[in-house]
Amino acid sequence: MPVISFDAVTKEFGDVRALSDVSLDVPAGQVAVLLGLSGSGKSTLLRHVDGLHRPTSGTVRVLDRDVGGLRGAELRELRSRVGFVFQQFHLIASLTVLENVCTGALAELRGPRLGLPSYPKRVRHAALDQLDRVGLADRALQRADTLSGGQQQRVAVARALVQRPEILLADEPVASLDPDSAAQVMDLISEVARQDGLTVLCSLHQVDLALSWGHRVVGLRSGAVVLDTPVDGLSRDAAMSIYGQVAAAGEAR
């Protein structure tokens, strides 16, 4: 049974159709990469997985739950099992690296937290363990805004991993990074996915990274799936055609 399943999903924002009749199954442990131009529906699709968006029609099932029907505690429980890494790191600049990572455990804690000592020891130890995995344990007590962009994104990955997620979503996680930092972050996510058996759904613009890192490529155009194939045997030209065909269509109009 797939851990993520879209069945004829359409999403409309007023007069704008962001997703159009999308059907897609992602099995456990697969690393699937979404490719497509900005505005093709990649981010909208990702945000359906943890209930940030709800379909106008169709069904989204995640970890055998109908996401569209979840509310309150049930939705929070699902989200605790789904990590999310964003293009913008969303770290709190004035906090230490370690406290930023600890915030990934807030879903399992009760009451507000004020300062690092307010987190249980087990959470602080788990956060340090994840910082060690991403190679930043030695920066634990630095302010987050003293790190480079690539380092901040690795902190964001560690924060997501503190949740102990079963699914990891990543929305253009390396779009703002230089090529070397981008490759390091994607290698890190790939290694963590393999070690932890994570299912990963990631949107990218970098075709070469997608081909070297993912198991499967799903191409989106104007909210519809136009390509869905394993990476093995997929040429760079075939993957790039997702973008070239869109540009050609735009010129024809």
C-alpha positions as CSV (number, residue, x, y, z in Angstrom):
1,M,0.0,0.0,0.0
2,P,1.4,3.5,-0.9
3,V,2.2,5.8,2.0
4,I,1.2,8.8,-0.2
5,S,-1.7,8.5,-2.6
6,F,-3.4,11.2,-4.7
7,D,-6.6,10.1,-6.5
8,A,-7.9,12.5,-9.1
9,V,-7.0,15.5,-7.1
10,T,-7.9,19.0,-8.3
11,K,-7.2,22.2,-6.4
12,E,-8.6,25.5,-7.3
13,F,-7.9,28.9,-5.8
14,G,-10.7,31.0,-7.0
15,D,-10.5,31.0,-10.8
16,V,-6.9,29.5,-10.7
17,R,-6.5,25.7,-11.1
18,A,-3.3,24.8,-9.3
19,L,-3.7,21.0,-9.6
20,S,-5.6,19.2,-12.3
21,D,-6.8,15.6,-11.9
22,V,-3.5,14.5,-10.3
23,S,-3.2,10.8,-9.5
24,L,0.0,9.7,-7.9
25,D,1.1,6.9,-5.5
26,V,4.4,7.0,-3.6
27,P,5.5,3.7,-1.9
28,A,7.3,3.5,1.4
29,G,11.0,4.2,1.1
30,Q,10.9,5.9,-2.3
31,V,12.6,9.2,-3.1
32,A,10.4,10.9,-5.6
33,V,11.4,14.3,-7.2
34,L,8.9,16.8,-8.6
35,L,10.1,18.8,-11.5
36,G,8.4,21.7,-13.3
37,L,8.5,25.4,-13.8
38,S,7.5,27.8,-11.0
39,G,3.7,27.8,-10.9
40,S,3.4,24.3,-12.2
41,G,1.9,23.0,-8.9
42,K,4.8,21.4,-7.1
43,S,4.5,23.4,-3.9
44,T,0.7,23.0,-3.9
45,L,1.0,19.2,-4.3
46,L,3.4,19.0,-1.4
47,R,1.1,21.1,0.9
48,H,-1.7,18.6,0.3
49,V,0.4,15.8,1.9
50,D,0.3,17.3,5.4
51,G,-3.1,19.1,5.1
52,L,-1.8,22.6,4.6
53,H,-4.1,22.6,1.5
54,R,-7.2,20.5,1.0
55,P,-8.3,19.3,-2.4
56,T,-11.2,20.9,-4.2
57,S,-12.1,17.5,-5.5
58,G,-10.4,14.1,-5.3
59,T,-8.8,12.3,-2.3
60,V,-5.4,12.5,-0.7
61,R,-4.4,9.6,1.6
62,V,-1.2,9.7,3.7
63,L,-0.2,6.9,6.0
64,D,-3.6,5.3,5.3
65,R,-5.4,8.5,6.5
66,D,-7.8,10.6,4.4
67,V,-6.1,14.0,4.9
68,G,-9.0,16.0,3.8
69,G,-11.2,14.6,6.6
70,L,-8.7,15.2,9.4
71,R,-9.1,18.0,11.9
72,G,-7.7,19.0,15.3
73,A,-5.8,16.3,17.1
74,E,-6.0,13.8,14.3
75,L,-4.4,16.3,11.9
76,R,-1.7,17.2,14.4
77,E,-0.9,13.5,14.9
78,L,-0.4,13.1,11.1
79,R,1.7,16.2,10.8
80,S,4.0,14.8,13.6
81,R,4.8,11.9,11.3
82,V,5.6,14.2,8.3
83,G,8.7,16.4,8.3
84,F,8.9,19.4,6.1
85,V,12.0,21.3,4.8
86,F,11.4,24.6,3.1
87,Q,13.3,26.7,0.6
88,Q,13.6,29.5,3.2
89,F,15.1,27.9,6.2
90,H,12.6,29.3,8.7
91,L,15.1,29.3,11.5
92,I,14.8,31.7,14.4
93,A,17.9,33.9,13.9
94,S,18.4,34.9,17.5
95,L,18.2,31.4,18.9
96,T,21.0,28.9,19.1
97,V,21.3,26.2,16.5
98,L,20.5,23.6,19.1
99,E,17.3,25.3,20.3
100,N,16.2,25.7,16.7
101,V,16.5,22.0,16.2
102,C,14.7,21.3,19.5
103,T,11.6,23.2,18.1
104,G,11.1,20.2,15.8
105,A,9.8,18.3,18.9
106,L,7.2,20.9,19.9
107,A,4.4,18.7,18.6
108,E,5.0,16.2,21.3
109,L,5.4,18.7,24.1
110,R,2.8,20.6,26.2
111,G,3.0,24.2,27.1
112,P,5.3,27.0,25.9
113,R,9.1,26.8,25.9
114,L,11.3,29.6,26.9
115,G,15.0,29.0,26.4
116,L,17.0,25.8,25.8
117,P,16.7,24.6,29.5
118,S,12.9,24.4,29.1
119,Y,13.2,21.5,26.7
120,P,13.4,18.0,28.3
121,K,16.8,16.5,28.4
122,R,15.8,13.7,26.0
123,V,14.8,16.3,23.4
124,R,18.1,18.2,23.8
125,H,20.0,14.9,23.4
126,A,18.0,13.9,20.3
127,A,18.6,17.4,18.8
128,L,22.4,17.0,19.4
129,D,22.3,13.5,17.8
130,Q,20.6,15.0,14.7
131,L,23.1,17.9,14.6
132,D,25.9,15.3,14.7
133,R,24.3,13.5,11.7
134,V,24.3,16.7,9.6
135,G,27.8,17.5,10.7
136,L,27.0,20.5,12.8
137,A,27.3,19.3,16.4
138,D,30.2,21.7,17.0
139,R,28.0,24.7,16.1
140,A,25.2,23.8,18.5
141,L,25.5,26.8,20.7
142,Q,26.1,29.4,17.9
143,R,23.3,31.7,16.9
144,A,21.5,30.4,13.8
145,D,22.2,33.6,11.8
146,T,26.0,33.1,12.1
147,L,25.8,30.1,9.8
148,S,26.1,30.0,6.0
149,G,23.0,29.2,3.9
150,G,24.0,25.6,3.4
151,Q,24.7,25.1,7.1
152,Q,21.3,26.7,8.0
153,Q,19.5,24.3,5.6
154,R,21.3,21.4,7.3
155,V,20.0,22.7,10.6
156,A,16.5,22.7,9.1
157,V,17.0,19.1,8.1
158,A,18.1,18.2,11.6
159,R,15.0,20.0,13.0
160,A,12.7,17.9,10.7
161,L,14.5,14.7,11.8
162,V,13.9,15.4,15.5
163,Q,10.2,14.6,14.8
164,R,11.2,11.0,13.8
165,P,9.1,11.4,10.7
166,E,8.1,8.6,8.3
167,I,7.7,11.0,5.4
168,L,10.0,13.9,4.6
169,L,8.7,16.7,2.3
170,A,11.2,19.2,0.8
171,D,10.1,22.2,-1.2
172,E,12.9,23.6,-3.3
173,P,15.3,22.9,-0.4
174,V,18.4,24.0,-2.3
175,A,17.1,26.8,-4.6
176,S,18.9,29.5,-2.7
177,L,22.2,27.6,-2.3
178,D,25.4,27.6,-4.4
179,P,26.0,24.4,-6.3
180,D,28.4,22.8,-3.8
181,S,26.2,23.5,-0.9
182,A,23.1,22.3,-2.8
183,A,24.9,19.0,-3.6
184,Q,25.9,18.6,0.1
185,V,22.3,19.1,1.3
186,M,20.8,16.7,-1.3
187,D,23.5,14.1,-0.5
188,L,22.6,14.5,3.2
189,I,18.8,14.0,2.6
190,S,19.5,11.0,0.4
191,E,21.8,9.4,3.1
192,V,19.3,10.0,5.8
193,A,16.4,8.6,3.7
194,R,18.4,5.5,3.1
195,Q,19.4,5.0,6.7
196,D,16.0,5.7,8.2
197,G,13.8,4.2,5.5
198,L,12.2,7.6,4.9
199,T,9.8,8.2,2.1
200,V,10.8,11.5,0.5
201,L,8.8,13.8,-1.8
202,C,11.0,16.7,-3.0
203,S,10.5,19.5,-5.5
204,L,13.5,20.7,-7.4
205,H,14.5,22.9,-10.4
206,Q,17.9,21.3,-10.8
207,V,17.5,18.4,-13.3
208,D,21.0,17.1,-12.7
209,L,20.4,16.8,-9.0
210,A,17.1,15.1,-9.6
211,L,18.7,12.5,-11.9
212,S,21.6,11.8,-9.5
213,W,19.6,11.7,-6.3
214,G,16.0,10.5,-6.8
215,H,14.5,7.1,-7.6
216,R,11.7,8.6,-9.6
217,V,10.8,11.9,-11.4
218,V,7.3,13.3,-11.6
219,G,7.0,16.2,-14.0
220,L,4.3,18.8,-13.6
221,R,2.9,21.3,-16.1
222,S,0.1,23.7,-15.4
223,G,-0.9,21.5,-12.4
224,A,-1.1,18.2,-14.4
225,V,1.3,15.2,-14.3
226,V,3.0,15.0,-17.7
227,L,5.9,12.7,-16.8
228,D,6.2,9.9,-14.2
229,T,9.1,7.6,-14.6
230,P,12.0,5.9,-12.7
231,V,15.3,7.8,-12.9
232,D,17.0,4.7,-14.3
233,G,17.0,5.1,-18.0
234,L,15.7,8.7,-18.0
235,S,18.0,11.0,-20.1
236,R,18.7,14.6,-19.2
237,D,17.1,15.7,-22.4
238,A,13.9,13.9,-21.6
239,A,13.8,15.5,-18.2
240,M,14.6,18.9,-19.6
241,S,11.7,18.5,-22.0
242,I,9.4,19.3,-19.1
243,Y,10.7,22.8,-19.2
244,G,11.3,23.1,-23.0
245,Q,7.8,22.0,-23.9
246,V,6.3,24.5,-21.5
247,A,8.4,27.3,-23.0
248,A,7.4,26.3,-26.5
249,A,3.8,26.2,-25.5
250,G,4.1,29.7,-24.0
251,E,5.7,31.0,-27.2
252,A,2.9,29.4,-29.3
253,R,0.3,31.3,-27.3
